[in-house]
Amino acid sequence: MFWREHPPNGEIISGNQENERAVAFSLTNVCFSSKQGKVVLLCDKLTDGTFLVHHFLSFYLKGGCKVCFLGLVQSFNHYNLVAQKLGVHLSAAREKGQLVFLEGLRSSLDLILNDGQESTQQILSPLQFLSSPNASLQCLYDFVRVSLQETSETPWRFPVLIIDDLSVLLSLGVSPVNIMNFLHYCRATVCSKFMGNIVTLVHNTEDLEDEENNFVVKSLSHQCHMILQVEGLTTGYCKDIHGQLTMTCRSPSPVKSEKNVNKIFQYKIQDKNVTFFARGTSSAVL
């Protein structure tokens, strides 16, 4: 059995394939099977999990959602090139208003170069916290709120906030408390008020004893509805298996004492797709 990509209506299209014993799941189903108002946490541990960010971005845009993307790691051209391989043109989505993209690298450079110069501009940069030590992320939150607020001419399904990646804010000197306050207001606005979803990537550094990053990861783990954690294989490199993904479905509500549901898959990153299969069912071991 295998899963094929399908329209984002929550239904899975399945098919049979000879000599294929892998039990796979589709990232499309992860994006759209859960109800709106959800928070999805992407974690990578000793590997690169940005491929999940690219696929969530492409799936939500294909599904007709309004997306606010905080690209704090790479340039817009980088994300655009990867998206084109997945069948999405970010430039076109941005031009028609479906995608609001914050290019952190360029915005931070502009802010630093203009720092100290007299300016009559009343609108502050979303990254204004870079020029003020211990500053809050109020300007960044305002950018998200304005970008995703509904208008009478909004043709999109529901709003989505994607952050790549949250650990960068710690590297820029933002305190864990300010980061959690920022996410609290984003959840209240995007998830509760706008009935949209939030997807954010953060690095899992529990083995490196990074107390601030570990605090953010643990706090988010208790507030999200789904955790997707990718990590490398303990046995080392394999050309047919690139890593392992653990999917945890949970209820962040303290009232509901539902047991977390964990599913473990292995994956292989391809040029235009990612293949997921149950452990031990890869062609490399069969």
MOTA-V804065 format. One record per residue. N is the residue number from 0. RES is the residue in three letters. BURIAL is + if it has 16 or more other C-alpha atoms within 10 Angstrom, else -. Layout:
<<N:RES:BURIAL> <N:RES:BURIAL>>
This chain:
<<0:MET:-> <1:PHE:+> <2:TRP:+> <3:ARG:-> <4:GLU:-> <5:HIS:-> <6:PRO:-> <7:PRO:+> <8:ASN:-> <9:GLY:-> <10:GLU:-> <11:ILE:+> <12:ILE:-> <13:SER:-> <14:GLY:-> <15:ASN:-> <16:GLN:-> <17:GLU:-> <18:ASN:-> <19:GLU:-> <20:ARG:+> <21:ALA:+> <22:VAL:-> <23:ALA:+> <24:PHE:+> <25:SER:+> <26:LEU:+> <27:THR:+> <28:ASN:+> <29:VAL:+> <30:CYS:+> <31:PHE:+> <32:SER:-> <33:SER:-> <34:LYS:-> <35:GLN:+> <36:GLY:+> <37:LYS:+> <38:VAL:+> <39:VAL:+> <40:LEU:+> <41:LEU:+> <42:CYS:+> <43:ASP:+> <44:LYS:+> <45:LEU:-> <46:THR:-> <47:ASP:-> <48:GLY:+> <49:THR:+> <50:PHE:-> <51:LEU:+> <52:VAL:+> <53:HIS:+> <54:HIS:+> <55:PHE:+> <56:LEU:+> <57:SER:+> <58:PHE:+> <59:TYR:+> <60:LEU:+> <61:LYS:-> <62:GLY:+> <63:GLY:+> <64:CYS:+> <65:LYS:+> <66:VAL:+> <67:CYS:+> <68:PHE:+> <69:LEU:+> <70:GLY:+> <71:LEU:+> <72:VAL:+> <73:GLN:-> <74:SER:-> <75:PHE:+> <76:ASN:-> <77:HIS:-> <78:TYR:+> <79:ASN:+> <80:LEU:-> <81:VAL:+> <82:ALA:+> <83:GLN:-> <84:LYS:-> <85:LEU:+> <86:GLY:-> <87:VAL:+> <88:HIS:+> <89:LEU:+> <90:SER:-> <91:ALA:-> <92:ALA:+> <93:ARG:-> <94:GLU:-> <95:LYS:-> <96:GLY:-> <97:GLN:+> <98:LEU:+> <99:VAL:+> <100:PHE:+> <101:LEU:+> <102:GLU:+> <103:GLY:+> <104:LEU:-> <105:ARG:-> <106:SER:+> <107:SER:+> <108:LEU:-> <109:ASP:-> <110:LEU:+> <111:ILE:-> <112:LEU:-> <113:ASN:-> <114:ASP:-> <115:GLY:-> <116:GLN:-> <117:GLU:-> <118:SER:-> <119:THR:-> <120:GLN:-> <121:GLN:-> <122:ILE:-> <123:LEU:-> <124:SER:+> <125:PRO:+> <126:LEU:+> <127:GLN:+> <128:PHE:+> <129:LEU:+> <130:SER:-> <131:SER:-> <132:PRO:-> <133:ASN:-> <134:ALA:-> <135:SER:+> <136:LEU:+> <137:GLN:+> <138:CYS:+> <139:LEU:+> <140:TYR:+> <141:ASP:-> <142:PHE:+> <143:VAL:+> <144:ARG:+> <145:VAL:-> <146:SER:+> <147:LEU:+> <148:GLN:-> <149:GLU:-> <150:THR:-> <151:SER:-> <152:GLU:-> <153:THR:-> <154:PRO:-> <155:TRP:-> <156:ARG:-> <157:PHE:+> <158:PRO:+> <159:VAL:+> <160:LEU:+> <161:ILE:+> <162:ILE:+> <163:ASP:+> <164:ASP:+> <165:LEU:+> <166:SER:+> <167:VAL:-> <168:LEU:+> <169:LEU:-> <170:SER:-> <171:LEU:-> <172:GLY:-> <173:VAL:+> <174:SER:+> <175:PRO:+> <176:VAL:-> <177:ASN:+> <178:ILE:+> <179:MET:+> <180:ASN:+> <181:PHE:+> <182:LEU:+> <183:HIS:-> <184:TYR:+> <185:CYS:+> <186:ARG:+> <187:ALA:-> <188:THR:+> <189:VAL:+> <190:CYS:+> <191:SER:-> <192:LYS:-> <193:PHE:+> <194:MET:+> <195:GLY:+> <196:ASN:+> <197:ILE:+> <198:VAL:+> <199:THR:+> <200:LEU:+> <201:VAL:+> <202:HIS:+> <203:ASN:+> <204:THR:+> <205:GLU:-> <206:ASP:-> <207:LEU:-> <208:GLU:-> <209:ASP:-> <210:GLU:-> <211:GLU:-> <212:ASN:+> <213:ASN:+> <214:PHE:-> <215:VAL:+> <216:VAL:+> <217:LYS:-> <218:SER:-> <219:LEU:+> <220:SER:+> <221:HIS:-> <222:GLN:+> <223:CYS:+> <224:HIS:+> <225:MET:+> <226:ILE:+> <227:LEU:+> <228:GLN:+> <229:VAL:+> <230:GLU:+> <231:GLY:+> <232:LEU:-> <233:THR:-> <234:THR:-> <235:GLY:-> <236:TYR:-> <237:CYS:-> <238:LYS:-> <239:ASP:-> <240:ILE:+> <241:HIS:+> <242:GLY:+> <243:GLN:+> <244:LEU:+> <245:THR:+> <246:MET:+> <247:THR:+> <248:CYS:+> <249:ARG:+> <250:SER:+> <251:PRO:+> <252:SER:-> <253:PRO:-> <254:VAL:-> <255:LYS:-> <256:SER:-> <257:GLU:-> <258:LYS:-> <259:ASN:-> <260:VAL:-> <261:ASN:-> <262:LYS:-> <263:ILE:+> <264:PHE:+> <265:GLN:+> <266:TYR:+> <267:LYS:+> <268:ILE:-> <269:GLN:-> <270:ASP:-> <271:LYS:-> <272:ASN:-> <273:VAL:-> <274:THR:+> <275:PHE:+> <276:PHE:+> <277:ALA:+> <278:ARG:+> <279:GLY:-> <280:THR:+> <281:SER:+> <282:SER:-> <283:ALA:-> <284:VAL:-> <285:LEU:->>
